[in-house]
Amino acid sequence: MHVTRTVAGDGVTTIALSGDVDMVVADRLLGALSEVIDDAATTRLVVDMSRVRFWDSSGVGALVTAYRRASARGITLVIGDMSEQVRQILRLTGLLDLLTDSRTVPRIQG
């Protein structure tokens, strides 16, 4: 997994992920997300997963933990874009509607 961080001046930070997200890298993913969440300037965290090839339950767990931490701090965490594999997993887990935002991505049908 590769992580790229982009900070906008308006409190929005985008974390772009690429590669595989599995139990080997889930802690690193949570660490990268937590670092942004812990930054006092962050108001919105957008996670771009359009280049994620593989996503397992460890990645889902890290994402849920980050979402809870962000919510507790008043930070909006959304998925900005996602691969079809990630979309299917988020749909199956019921997280798709929770973690997507029509202001960030087109509404997903189905």
Contact map, one row per residue, 1 for C-alpha under 8 A:
11100000000000001111100010000000000000000000000000000000000000000000000000000000000000000000000000000000000000
11110000000000001110000000000000000000000000000000000000000000000000000000000000000000000000000000000000000000
11111000000000111100000000000001000000000000000000000000000000000000000000000000000000000000000000000000000000
01111100000000111000000000000000000000000000000000000000000000000000000000000000000000000000000000000000000000
00111110000011110000000000000000000000000000000000000000000000000000000000000000000000000000000000000000000000
00011111000011100000000000000000000000000000000000000000000000000000000000000000000000000000000000000000000000
00001111101111000000000000000000000000000000000000000000000000000000000000000000000000000000000000000000000000
00000111111110000000000000000000000000000000000000000000000000000000000000000000000000000000000000000000000000
00000011111100000000000000000000000000000000000000000000000000000000000000000000000000000000000000000000000000
00000001111100000000000000000000000000000000000000000000000000000000000000000000000000000000000000000000000000
00000011111110000000000000000000000000001111000000000000000000000000000000000000000000000000000000000000000000
00000011111111000000000000000000000000000111110000000000000000000000000000000000000000000000000000000000000000
00001111001111100000000000000000000100000101110000000000000000000000000000000000000000000000000000000000000000
00001110000111110000000000000000000000000000111100000000000000000000000000000000000000000000000000000000000000
00111100000011111000000000000000100000000000111100000000000000000000000000000000000000000000000000000000000000
00111000000001111100000000000000000000000000001110000000000000000000000000000000000000000000000000000000000000
11110000000000111110000000000000000000000000001111110000000000000000000000000000000000000000000000000000000000
11100000000000011111000000000000000000000000000011111000000000000000000000000000000000000000000000000000000000
11000000000000001111100000000000000000000000000000111100000000000000000000000000000000000000000000000000000000
10000000000000000111110000000000000000000000000000011110000000000000000000000000000000000000000000000000000000
10000000000000000011111111001000000000000000000000011111011000000000000000000000000000000000000000000000000000
00000000000000000001111111000000000000000000000000000111111000000000000000000000000000000000000000000000000000
00000000000000000000111111100000000000000000000000000001111000000000000000000000000000000000000000000000000000
00000000000000000000111111100000000000000000000000000000000000000000000000000000000000000000000000000000000000
10000000000000000000111111111000000000000000000000000000000000000000000000000000000000000000000000000000000000
00000000000000000000111111111100000000000000000000000000011001000000000000000000000000000000000000000000000000
00000000000000000000001111111110000000000000000000000000000001000000000000000000000000000000000000000000000000
00000000000000000000000011111111000000000000000000000000000000000000000000000000000000000000000000000000000000
00000000000000000000100011111111100000000000000000000000001001000000000000000000000000000000000000000000000000
00000000000000000000000001111111110000000000000000000000000001101100000000000000000000000000000000000000000000
00000000000000000000000000111111111000000000000000000000000000000000000000000000000000000000000000000000000000
00100000000000000000000000011111111100000000000000000000000000000000000000000000000000000000000000000000000000
00000000000000100000000000001111111110000000000000000000000000000100000000000000000000000000000000000000000000
00000000000000000000000000000111111111000000000000000000000000000100100000000000000000000000000000000000000000
00000000000000000000000000000011111111100000000000000000000000000000000000000000000000000000000000000000000000
00000000000010000000000000000001111111100100100000000000000000000000000000000000000000000000000000000000000000
00000000000000000000000000000000111111110100100000000000000000000100110010100000000000000000000000000000000000
00000000000000000000000000000000011111110100000000000000000000000000000000000000000000000000000000000000000000
00000000000000000000000000000000001111111100000000000000000000000000000000000000000000000000000000000000000000
00000000000000000000000000000000000011111100000000000000000000000000000000000000000000000000000000000000000000
00000000001000000000000000000000000000111110000000000000000000000000000000000000000000000000000000000000000000
00000000001110000000000000000000000111111111100000000000000000000000000000100000000000000000000000000000000000
00000000001100000000000000000000000000001111100000000000000000000000000001110000000000000000000000000000000000
00000000001110000000000000000000000000000111110000000000000000000000000000111100000000000000000000000000000000
00000000000111100000000000000000000110000111111000000000000000000000000000111100000000000000000000000000000000
00000000000111100000000000000000000000000001111100000000000000000000000000001111000000000000000000000000000000
00000000000001111000000000000000000000000000111110000000000000000000000000001111100000000000000000000000000000
00000000000001111000000000000000000000000000011111100000000000000000000000000011110000000000000000000000000000
00000000000000011100000000000000000000000000001111110000000000000000000000000011111001000000000000000000000000
00000000000000001100000000000000000000000000000111110000000000000000000000000000111000000000000000000000000000
00000000000000001110000000000000000000000000000111111000000000000000000000000000011000000000000000000000000000
00000000000000001111100000000000000000000000000011111110000000000000000000000000011001000000000000000000000000
00000000000000000111100000000000000000000000000000111110000000000000000000000000001010000000000000000000000000
00000000000000000011110000000000000000000000000000011111000000000000000000000000000011000000000000000000000000
00000000000000000001110000000000000000000000000000011111111100000000000000000000000011001000000000000000000000
00000000000000000000111000000000000000000000000000000111111100000000000000000000000000000000000000000000000000
00000000000000000000011000000000000000000000000000000011111110000000000000000000000000000000000000000000000000
00000000000000000000111001000000000000000000000000000011111111000000000000000000000000000000000000000000000000
00000000000000000000111001001000000000000000000000000011111111100000000000000000000000000000000000000000000000
00000000000000000000000000000000000000000000000000000011111111110000000000000000000000000000000000000000000000
00000000000000000000000000000000000000000000000000000000111111111000000000000000000000000000000000000000000000
00000000000000000000000001101100000000000000000000000000011111111100000000000000000000000000000000000000000000
00000000000000000000000000000100000000000000000000000000001111111110000000000000000000000000000000000000000000
00000000000000000000000000000000000000000000000000000000000111111111000000000000000000000000000000000000000000
00000000000000000000000000000100000000000000000000000000000011111111100000000000000000000000000000000000000000
00000000000000000000000000000100110010000000000000000000000001111111110000000000000000000000000000000000000000
00000000000000000000000000000000000000000000000000000000000000111111111000001000000000000000000000000000000000
00000000000000000000000000000000000000000000000000000000000000011111111100000000000000000000000000000000000000
00000000000000000000000000000000010010000000000000000000000000001111111110000000000000000000000000000000000000
00000000000000000000000000000000000010000000000000000000000000000111111111111000000000000000000000000000000000
00000000000000000000000000000000000000000000000000000000000000000011111111111000000000000000000000000000000000
00000000000000000000000000000000000000000000000000000000000000000001111111100000000000000000000000000000000000
00000000000000000000000000000000000010000000000000000000000000000000111111100000000000000000000000000000000000
00000000000000000000000000000000000000000010000000000000000000000000011111110000000000000000000000000000000000
00000000000000000000000000000000000010000111100000000000000000000000011111111000000000000000000000000000000000
00000000000000000000000000000000000000000011100000000000000000000000011001111100000000000000000000000000000000
00000000000000000000000000000000000000000001111000000000000000000010011000111110000000000000000000100000000000
00000000000000000000000000000000000000000001111000000000000000000000000000011111000000000000000000111001000000
00000000000000000000000000000000000000000000011110000000000000000000000000001111110000000000000000111001000000
00000000000000000000000000000000000000000000011110000000000000000000000000000111110000000000000000011001100000
00000000000000000000000000000000000000000000001111000000000000000000000000000011111000000000000000000000100000
00000000000000000000000000000000000000000000000111110000000000000000000000000011111111100000000000000000000000
00000000000000000000000000000000000000000000000011111000000000000000000000000000111111100000000000000000000000
00000000000000000000000000000000000000000000000000000000000000000000000000000000011111110000000000000000000000
00000000000000000000000000000000000000000000000000001110000000000000000000000000011111111000000000000000000000
00000000000000000000000000000000000000000000000010010110000000000000000000000000011111111100000000000000000000
00000000000000000000000000000000000000000000000000000000000000000000000000000000011111111110000100000000000000
00000000000000000000000000000000000000000000000000000000000000000000000000000000000111111111000000000000000000
00000000000000000000000000000000000000000000000000000010000000000000000000000000000011111111100000000000000000
00000000000000000000000000000000000000000000000000000000000000000000000000000000000001111111111100000000000000
00000000000000000000000000000000000000000000000000000000000000000000000000000000000000111111111110000000000000
00000000000000000000000000000000000000000000000000000000000000000000000000000000000000011111111000000000000000
00000000000000000000000000000000000000000000000000000000000000000000000000000000000000001111111100000000000000
00000000000000000000000000000000000000000000000000000000000000000000000000000000000000000111111111000000000000
00000000000000000000000000000000000000000000000000000000000000000000000000000000000000000111111111100000000000
00000000000000000000000000000000000000000000000000000000000000000000000000000000000000100110111111110000000000
00000000000000000000000000000000000000000000000000000000000000000000000000000000000000000010011111111000000000
00000000000000000000000000000000000000000000000000000000000000000000000000000000000000000000011111110000000000
00000000000000000000000000000000000000000000000000000000000000000000000000001110000000000000001111111000000000
00000000000000000000000000000000000000000000000000000000000000000000000000000111000000000000000111111101100000
00000000000000000000000000000000000000000000000000000000000000000000000000000111000000000000000010111111111000
00000000000000000000000000000000000000000000000000000000000000000000000000000000000000000000000000011111111000
00000000000000000000000000000000000000000000000000000000000000000000000000000000000000000000000000001111110000
00000000000000000000000000000000000000000000000000000000000000000000000000000111000000000000000000011111110000
00000000000000000000000000000000000000000000000000000000000000000000000000000001100000000000000000011111111000
00000000000000000000000000000000000000000000000000000000000000000000000000000000000000000000000000001111111100
00000000000000000000000000000000000000000000000000000000000000000000000000000000000000000000000000001100111110
00000000000000000000000000000000000000000000000000000000000000000000000000000000000000000000000000000000011111
00000000000000000000000000000000000000000000000000000000000000000000000000000000000000000000000000000000001111
00000000000000000000000000000000000000000000000000000000000000000000000000000000000000000000000000000000000111
